[in-house]
Amino acid sequence: MTAFTASAPGKVILLGEHAVVYGEPALAVPLFNIQARAIVRAVPRGNPGEMLIQAPDIELEAFFSDLDSHHPLKVALLAVLEHLEMTSPPACVLNISSTIPIASGLGSGAAVTCAVVRAFSAFLGQRLTDDQVSQLTYQAEKIHHGTPSGIDNTVICRRQPIYFQAGKPVEPLRIPHPFFMVIGSTGIPSPTGEVVSMVRRAREKNPARYNSLFASIGKIVKSARTAIEDGGLNELGELMNTNQSLLEDMGVSSPELENLITAARNGGAPGAKLSGGGKGGNMIALVEEDQAQEISSVLLRAGAVETMITRVTGWEAV
Ligand code: PMV
């Protein structure tokens, strides 16, 4: 029987998280080392409208009709049905799996939704464009994050590095000189929505200070884009370090993140910072290719629960 399968990568925010929620630009790249996968199969003699959802990784097995109306999967599936002007799906089974750690700033929620939207719409007879998939994925992102900037669904559904600014056309990020990064996990889950709300409350109390932090980050992002395009790795590293200081001032870092960031820098990484919502989750270190293994070991010795080495590249890489 035909199965409709789709996958979506994880993602890393290079620079600009949080400020991007307030209209500043940010840089993000897909992370193909980890991915989410969705498979939809028809149930030929099943009851019309009956859709069984199986996601063993999160111990979920439920019928679509039984999911809470605020469940991100329900929101995403309904968004697809509405987009295709259908009221209910033919009988089917949706199987979801993912190797992306949850609540760690690597885009797990957006990747699962993106894969589900792509596989489900194909099952219903429509292959959507990446931008259509991204827009539908954004509906579920609102449940995960509250007020998402849209950067996660955009980078994940487009599967390409991006320069992202809310409300403006998405610009592909050129990476003519690929570089390496080590990602280190603190092992501490950190729901992005909570950290984003914390920043919102802090900004309400002190708008001038927070607006100035966001504006400084926006400037760093623009310089980092130029550094990436010119292959200026040391300059990019410095900019990542400055971005990290501003994130610390914003109150979204944590002792565990800073411990790993300091270890990476002391080990010789030209730049290191938290990535994503912060307060836990992951940090990233910019490294030379021949340093990657060593920095990964340094991070593990410093207490990282897991590390990943990734080559950051764009379509124009040679
Ligand atoms: O999903 P995370 O943890 O990578 O966070 C996304 C980045 C934020 O700027 C913190 C939130 C957003 O919606 O842009």
Residues whose N, C-alpha, C, O or C-beta is under 5 A from the ligand:
A	BS01	PMV	E17 H18 V20 V21 G105 L106 T147 P148 S149 G150 I151 T192 G276 G277
